Amino acid sequence: MKYERIAITERAKEIVEKLKEAHGDLIFHQSGGCCDGSAPMIFEEGDMYLDDSDVLLGQLVGVNYYMNQDQFEYWKHTHLTVDITEGRGSSFSLEIPLGLRFIIQSRILTEEENAALNP
């Protein structure tokens, strides 16, 4: 069985699709405490500098989802679900002008998921 570290709600998917239509190729990057804390932020591809310290967790709606290695060490035993809520965050993420912000719902990985994802 294939396990994943990330998922996305239907409502958040709709917003990502809307942002893709308006901005083209995108990336998610989970902040390491700046601005809105550990919030998922979405940017036009190329607007966020990524390097070897960024970990690709997977894709959501065709959008790569990254997290810095240091942050990943805190989150590697959790499953993350990206959701959307009303209210302006204090980041540069593309959904902010819509009066929305992405948020994370997390849960601890099951023993099976942890064994597969963190061998």
Stockholm file with secondary structure:
# STOCKHOLM 1.0

chainA/1-119         MKYERIAITERAKEIVEKLKEAHGDLIFHQSGGCCDGSAPMIFEEGDMYLDDSDVLLGQLVGVNYYMNQDQFEYWKHTHLTVDITEGRGSSFSLEIPLGLRFIIQSRILTEEENAALNP
#=GR chainA/1-119 SS CCCCSEEECHHHHHHHHHHHHHHCSEEEEECSSSSSSSCEEEEETTSSCCCTTEEEEEEETTEEEEEEHHHHHHHTTEEEEEEEEESCCSSCCTTGGGTEEEEEEEEECCHHHHHHHCC
#=GC SS_cons         CCCCSEEECHHHHHHHHHHHHHHCSEEEEECSSSSSSSCEEEEETTSSCCCTTEEEEEEETTEEEEEEHHHHHHHTTEEEEEEEEESCCSSCCTTGGGTEEEEEEEEECCHHHHHHHCC
//
